[in-house]
Amino acid sequence: MLAAMAASAAADGIIRIDFGTETSPVRKSFLRVTHKTVFGPKTPVGWVNPTGLISKDVPIPRDWKFSESRGRKNPPPIYTTDLRRDHVQGREDAVLRVRVPEGRYRVCCESATSSRSGC
């Protein structure tokens, strides 16, 4: 199934990776990568050695809560998306490998609840 997902995720020449847990939502056209995803012959994206990595999911609070003192509803403290609500982390360096043809590539990263992507 991962190979089929990789083909559809890269159909437009772009490989999109959504880091998270095995049960957190994955954005459409993205590949799920958890702390257990190991790079190999049948895995187009994965960790060379996932030892020490963990996956975390921080569910999105989407409900506006009524504030008695202000007399109105307040938005969630941080409004994030399904793509940014989960992640993979570790205390040591980790190598992520992506299988792509030889060539030059542009890599963009979106991290945490930042409103800007880095390319």
C-alpha positions in Angstrom: 0.0 0.0 0.0 2.9 2.4 0.8 4.2 2.0 -2.8 0.8 2.9 -4.2 0.7 6.0 -1.9 4.1 7.0 -3.1 3.1 6.8 -6.7 0.1 9.0 -6.1 2.0 11.4 -3.9 4.7 11.9 -6.5 2.4 11.9 -9.5 3.0 15.7 -10.0 6.7 15.4 -9.4 6.4 16.5 -5.8 7.0 14.3 -2.8 5.0 15.4 0.2 5.7 13.9 3.7 3.4 14.2 6.7 5.3 13.2 9.9 3.2 11.9 12.7 1.7 8.9 14.4 0.2 5.7 13.0 -3.3 7.1 13.8 -3.0 10.8 13.3 -4.6 12.3 10.1 -2.5 12.5 7.0 -3.1 15.3 4.5 -4.4 14.3 1.1 -1.5 13.4 -1.3 1.0 13.2 1.5 3.0 10.1 2.6 2.8 9.2 6.3 6.1 8.9 8.0 6.2 7.8 11.7 9.1 7.0 14.0 8.7 3.4 12.8 9.0 4.1 9.1 12.3 2.5 8.0 13.8 3.2 4.5 14.2 0.1 2.4 13.6 -1.4 -1.0 9.8 -1.2 -0.8 9.7 2.1 1.2 10.4 5.2 -0.8 10.8 7.4 2.3 12.0 6.4 5.7 14.6 6.7 8.5 18.0 5.0 8.1 17.9 4.2 11.8 14.8 5.1 13.8 16.3 4.3 17.2 15.4 6.9 19.8 12.7 8.5 17.7 9.1 8.9 18.9 5.9 10.2 17.2 3.5 12.6 18.8 0.1 13.9 18.0 -1.4 17.0 19.6 -5.1 17.1 18.7 -6.4 20.3 17.4 -8.7 22.3 19.7 -11.1 23.8 17.2 -13.9 24.8 19.5 -14.3 28.4 20.5 -14.9 28.6 24.3 -17.2 31.1 26.0 -15.3 33.4 28.4 -17.5 34.5 31.3 -15.2 37.4 32.1 -15.2 38.8 28.5 -18.8 37.9 27.7 -17.9 36.4 24.3 -16.3 33.3 22.7 -12.6 33.1 22.3 -10.8 31.2 19.5 -8.5 28.3 20.3 -5.1 29.4 21.8 -3.3 27.9 18.7 -5.2 27.1 15.6 -3.2 24.7 13.6 -3.9 22.2 10.8 -3.9 18.4 10.5 -0.5 18.7 8.8 1.1 20.6 11.7 -0.5 19.0 14.7 1.8 15.9 14.8 5.4 15.2 14.4 8.4 12.8 14.9 11.1 13.8 17.3 14.3 12.5 19.0 17.2 13.7 21.1 19.9 12.5 18.6 20.5 13.2 15.0 18.4 11.1 12.6 18.7 10.6 8.9 15.6 10.6 6.7 16.2 9.1 3.2 14.0 9.8 0.2 14.3 7.7 -3.0 14.4 10.1 -6.0 16.0 10.1 -9.4 19.4 11.8 -9.7 19.1 15.5 -10.1 18.7 18.9 -8.3 15.8 19.4 -5.9 14.2 22.1 -4.0 13.3 21.1 -0.4 10.7 23.0 1.6 10.0 22.3 5.3 7.1 23.4 7.4 7.7 22.9 11.1 5.6 23.2 14.3 2.7 25.7 14.2 4.7 28.2 12.2 2.6 30.2 9.7 5.6 30.3 7.2 7.2 27.5 5.3 10.9 27.4 4.7 12.2 26.6 1.2 
